[in-house]
Amino acid sequence: MLAGASAPGNTSAGVDAVTQATASFWPQSYAKIWGEKKDANLLLLRTFRTGVLNNTEAGREVTHLLYDNSLELSLLLVLNPKLARQAKTVADELMPGIEALLYTGEATIKQQAVEDMVSLLDLFADKASPKLQRDLGQIKEILCAGALMDELQVSIIK
């Protein structure tokens, strides 16, 4: 075999393609969701993921499932404006609670926000591959079981 040629089964080229595609779809997705506010919102969400969410077992599981499907999720957002609008609505609804968790270690959100998250997962699942549908189902189970909210010290109110 020639030097530098890919051996059968070598997936490094595929990994590079996925990495490049993921890197290009997320900026478009964020722009569709938040426009000019994307940098501030992304900083808040990344800080929340690293400093709060990933400090819980359920949070790490949700993060893993989302990252494992990152390419498809970002592509779905780019290709489906209605889905991007719904994601923005849900994210905007959750931002005050996320800020409260970061600054005080506890938060209160409305039951409607939980229902909106579940609806958003269902909207994604309607357009998703079988693998993503399964993983979104796991996220939905984690969310509906209450473990994530309990671990995060989030109170749900009507």
N, C-alpha and C positions, 0 to 999 in steps of 0.2 A: 504494500500500500504506500502511496506517496506521502511524504511528510506533510502534515497539516490537513490531510484529508480526513473526513469524518468516518469513523468505523461504523458499521451497521449497529444500530441500537444506541449510538451516542446521542444523548439528548441535550448536550450543551447548546447546540444551535437553537433547539426548541425552547430551552429555558431563556436564552437571550431574547428570542422573539417575544415570549410571554412577558418578560421584564420590560421590554421596550413598549409593548402594547399597553401594559398596565400603567406605565409611567405617562403615556400619552392620553389615555382615557380619563384618568382621575382629574387632571386639571380642567378638562372640558366639563366633567360632571360637577365639580365644585363651582365652576363659573355659572353653570345652568341653575344650580341650587341657590347660591348666595350672591352672585355678581360681585359688586365692589366690597361686600362685607366678608368675602371668603377668607382672607388672610386672618382676620381677627377670630372668626368662628373656627377655623382650622386649628389655630393655636390653642383655643379653649378646649376643643375636642381632643386634640393630641395630649394636652396636659392632663385632661380627665382620664383618658385611656391609660396613660403611663402612671399617673400618680394615684388613681383611685380604682378604676375598673380592673386593672391587672393585679391589684392587691387582693382580689377575691377569687375563689375557685370558679364560681359561676361566671364572673367577668372574664377570666382567662379563657374559659371554654367558648364564650360568645365571641371574643376577639379572635380566637383561633379559627372558628367556623367562618367568620366574615373574611379574614385574611386569606383563608384557603380558597375562597371563591371571589377574590378581589377582581380578577379580570372580568368575569361574567357580570358581577354586580356593577362595575363601572360602565361596561358596555350597555347594559340594560338602561342605566340612567341616561347615557348619551342618546340612545336610540328611542327613548320613550319619554317625551316631554311631560306627559301626565304623571308618570311615575316620579320624575324629577321634582315636579311641583308638590306632589304629596310628600316626598322625602323632605323637602324644604319646610312644609307645614309642620310635620312631626318634629323635625330637628328644632325649629324655632320654638315650638311648644315646650320642648325639653330643656332648652338653654338656661332658663332661670334655675331649674333644679340642679343642673350640672354645675352652674356657678356656685350655688349654695353648698353642694357637696365638696367642691374644691376649697371653699373658704371657711365652712363651718363643720364639715364632716357629716352633715345630715341634711335631708331635704324632704319636702312634701310636694307630691304631684297629684293631679286629679286622676280619678279612675278613667276618665275620658282619654287622657294621655296614654294610658296603658292600652286601652282599646284601639286608639289610633296607631300605636306601634304594631299591634297584632294585625290590624287591617293593612298596614304598609307591608308587613311580611307576606301577607296573602297576595297583595298586588304583585310583589316580586315573584312569588311562587307561581302565579298564573303564567308568567312569561319565561320561567326558568327551566334549565335542564333538570333531568331527574336527580342528579347529585345535589344541585343547589336546592331543589325542592326538599330533599331529605334534610339537608343541613339547616334550612330555614325552619323546618318542622321542629328540629332540635332546639333552635333558638326560641321558638314560640313556646315549647314545653318549659324551657328554663324560665322564660318571662312569666308565663301563666302560673307556674308552680309557686312563684313568689320568692324562690331562693335568692335570685339576684337582688331583688329589692330589699330583702332582709339583710343580706350581706353588705349591701351598700348603705344601709340605714335610711332607706327612703320610705316615708309614710305615704300611703295612698288614701286620698280623701274623695268623697263623692262630689 
